[in-house]
Amino acid sequence: MNLQWKHLPLILLGGLVGAGLGWLGSFLFGLGGPNGLASLLGLHAVGMLFGSIGGLGFAVVTIVTRAARNPKVGPARYFMQINGTGSMLLGEAERRVDGSYVTTEWFTILFFPVFPVCRYRVTRHPGATPFHTLYTIHEKLPVLRQDAKRGYGIGALFLLGFLALAYAVAKDGH
């Protein structure tokens, strides 16, 4: 992901706009959020809190997506996750003799791929470990629909498997 310090004002602006919309929504719809939170902070403060979180998230996703689709912006300098939220490279396709391959950068939340950001032709260094993967990025490529379809298809299979397992456990428990 290509987030830099110069994006901080736009991200903060997104948080302020989201807080304003959340505050306005608390007046219009009277939504109080989780039980007890509205009584602790107040209805309008809860609206502002959730609105600002949504606004911050929307600003970050917009900045990352626009940078990924702009050919003038260089490739991401790092792929990082905090508690499973961030970006990671998934998949290997179009292998070449030199050892390079095409992979897709995905934005993730709790380790679950949410949407594809960009594709890269990379070479993985042999000294890489699961905690410190070193890549050489050769070129930045646009995201293909087939990458998104494949990613969402695999995600749907995992979700269906999880739901089937949960159903089986719940059925045996009764």
C-alpha positions, 0 to 999 in steps of 0.5 A, a space after each residue: 500500500 502506498 500510504 505516506 505522511 502526505 496523505 495524513 491531512 486527507 485521512 483526517 479530513 475523511 475522519 472529520 467528514 465521517 464524524 459530522 455525518 455520524 453526528 447528523 445521523 444520530 439526530 436523524 435516525 437515533 442510532 445508539 450503537 452497541 448496548 450501553 455505549 450510548 448511555 456511557 458516551 451519549 447518543 451523538 458522541 457514539 454517532 460521531 465515533 462510528 462516523 469518524 471510524 467509517 470516514 477514516 476507513 473510507 479515506 484510506 481505502 480511496 487513497 490506496 485504490 487511486 494510487 494502485 490504479 494510477 500508472 504514474 505512482 510507483 509500486 508499494 514499498 512494503 506490504 504490511 498487516 497489523 492484526 490482519 488488517 493491511 495488505 498482503 500478496 496472494 497468488 502466483 501466476 505467469 511464472 518466468 524462467 528467471 523465477 519471477 511471477 505475477 501476484 496480486 496485492 489484496 487489502 485485508 481485514 482480519 486476514 480476510 482479503 477484501 478487495 484486490 489493490 494491484 498486481 505486481 511481477 515480483 521475484 521472491 528472495 531465497 532468504 525470505 521467511 514467513 515473517 520477513 519476506 523480501 521481494 524485488 518488484 519488477 513491474 506494476 500491473 493493473 488488477 484483472 477481473 479474473 483475479 478478483 473473481 478467483 479471490 472472491 470465489 475462494 473466499 466464498 468457499 471458505 465462508 461456506 465451509 465455515 458455515 457448514 462446520 458451524 451448522 454441524 456443530 450447532 446441530 450436534 449440540 441440540 
